[in-house]
Amino acid sequence: MKKNKPPCSKRAQIQHIYQCLTLGQTTLPACALLGFLHAEQMELTANQETAESLIDYEIEETAKENRSMTFEGFLRYVESKDCCVFDQSHAAVYQDMDQPLCHYFISSSHNTYLTGDQLVGKSHLDAYISALSGCRCLEIDCWDGPDMEPVVYHGYTLTTKILFKDVITTVEQYAFEVSAYPVILSLENHCCPEQQVVMAQHLISILGAKLLKAPLDVPTSGDLPSPNDLKYKILIKDKKLRPHSETVDTVGKEREESEEEEDEEDDDEESPTKSKFWSPRKTGSKKKREKVVAEALSDLVIYTRSVKFISFSHSKDNQNFNENTSMGENKAHKLFRASGPDFVQHNQRFLSRIYPAASRALSSNYNPQEFWNVGSQLVALNFQSPGLPMDLNNGRFQDNGGCGYVLKPAVLRSSQRSFDPKCSQFGLKPIHLRLKVISGSNLPVSKRGHLDPFARVEVQGVIADSCRRDTHTVKNNSLSPHWDAAMNFSISVPELCLIRFSVRDHTGFISREFVGQYTLPFTSMKKGYRWVPLLSREGFSLHPASLFISVWYS
């Protein structure tokens, strides 16, 4: 659309677009609106009925009767969900949900019970309620409690304790309020055999029919069942007794190491002093801890049996389809660097869980994109800690209806060819993305009383695709900063890419302060003139704060 001089406010920009469409007429007829949808918005499936439905944004009665739009009606459309940068068809489940669990990214939480740090933070049931708004893999750290009632807290610290049975009651109440797809309870189990029996009793009595207690009667061909197969089911992820043909003691128990403890030696190599300072259980890591598994709890582990990761070759030869591994971020990073393609192939067959390093005492997070790039399904984050990692997680999992399961790209599921996310060339013609950040609107003012905003666009994906671009800074304008900044990106693996829009306040020569952001998958981004709703650091809407952009890619 041709322009002479760029208008200086969002409203003026939209009015200029409107005037170009009306060609001097007082209102915009549905047929002209349809032309705009085809030519500018690239909504090629739109028809006359689509355009007619958008006339409902009009409130002026005469225009509505004539099936046309005044400027105010067009403005309401441009600021509506129908003109949002996020494809609204992706706000419902639309992906194939009949593939094995290992073919999906699964929204996963680490130390779900905590509302603060790992040292003196508070454990609260509300943390589980909040997580279950989309998260499908919750962690429960279980320890012996008084009166034979297991408790949940971060062991050997001053974090507060809550009852295991209250956690399970909360999960039962909220598990499927937002999503019908399966919930995995990842048990970090430190209880004695007697209290493990109590845990099993609570799981059975409280969860009832929602608890998966036996394999499904469906053909799997040696694969994990699908999300559809496991709808409204809760799975237990923990150690499991070996079959009786293997070594088990006479009371139905097996010696095992605790899942996260067994990997802490590897994970703490980066900063042993720091990790040992804040958690006494790390100081004894050289002496292997033994865990005793009670048969009653072991029997509830069906498709998510936790086993120790040894090597990719060992897993290929020995790991069963219903067994999964967990590893800390540092060990996983080393494996990514040393053998990315093997990591990808491993995740085509098995579930793998990545969790934050033990040294993250303040509940900070790593960037999850690196581990999504190798197809790890359960990339667990501290949900209580806002910032870039959680922005990416929320952006990734708003796709597919926010159900907590997103189908991995074909390059991560196909065993027909090798995929190395560290490569700079993938043998495919890259997509050219052209973004224009036109303006902002109603941005929240900072504590210093005014705003010097600039916008940033980041591409998070494979290493070759990841980059960022900034607009120039507009001085002292929070109401309608105008940038009209064009940005070009080359994207090799669009199915893995997230696009993050953010606004920052230029507070000093080198200082910048966060104002708001919005993150979405590249594959959910619509073309044309679009508005970007801004969210706070904690993920809440900053309405009416937004960006106005244009999007084109080919």
Salt bridges, closest charged atoms under 4 A:
GLU43 OE2 - LYS526 NZ 3.16
GLU43 OE2 - ARG530 NH2 2.84
GLU52 OE1 - ARG67 NE 2.72
ASP56 OD1 - ARG67 NH2 4.00
GLU72 OE2 - ARG11 NH2 2.37
GLU79 OE2 - LYS10 NZ 3.46
ASP87 OD2 - HIS90 NE2 3.78
ASP126 OD2 - HIS124 ND1 3.56
GLU139 OE1 - HIS110 NE2 3.82
GLU139 OE2 - ARG353 NH2 3.23
ASP141 OD2 - HIS154 ND1 3.72
GLU149 OE2 - LYS165 NZ 3.77
GLU149 OE1 - HIS202 NE2 3.02
GLU172 OE2 - LYS210 NZ 2.95
GLU188 OE2 - HIS190 NE2 3.63
ASP238 OD1 - LYS291 NZ 2.92
GLU246 OE1 - ARG242 NE 3.45
GLU254 OE2 - ARG242 NH1 2.96
GLU257 OE1 - LYS288 NZ 3.93
GLU259 OE2 - LYS237 NZ 2.96
GLU259 OE2 - ARG353 NH1 3.51
GLU260 OE1 - HIS110 NE2 3.71
GLU260 OE2 - ARG353 NH2 3.20
GLU261 OE2 - ARG289 NE 3.69
GLU262 OE1 - LYS239 NZ 3.29
ASP263 OD1 - LYS331 NZ 3.30
GLU264 OE2 - LYS282 NZ 3.73
GLU265 OE1 - LYS288 NZ 3.47
ASP266 OD2 - LYS331 NZ 3.70
GLU269 OE1 - LYS334 NZ 2.71
GLU323 OE2 - ARG305 NH1 3.04
GLU329 OE2 - ARG360 NE 2.51
GLU370 OE2 - HIS333 ND1 2.47
ASP391 OD2 - ARG500 NH2 2.71
ASP399 OD1 - HIS90 ND1 3.59
ASP420 OD1 - LYS422 NZ 3.27
ASP452 OD2 - ARG448 NH2 3.44
ASP452 OD2 - HIS450 NE2 3.88
GLU458 OE2 - ARG500 NH1 2.76
ASP470 OD1 - ARG456 NE 2.77
ASP484 OD1 - LYS436 NZ 3.88
ASP505 OD1 - ARG448 NH2 2.72
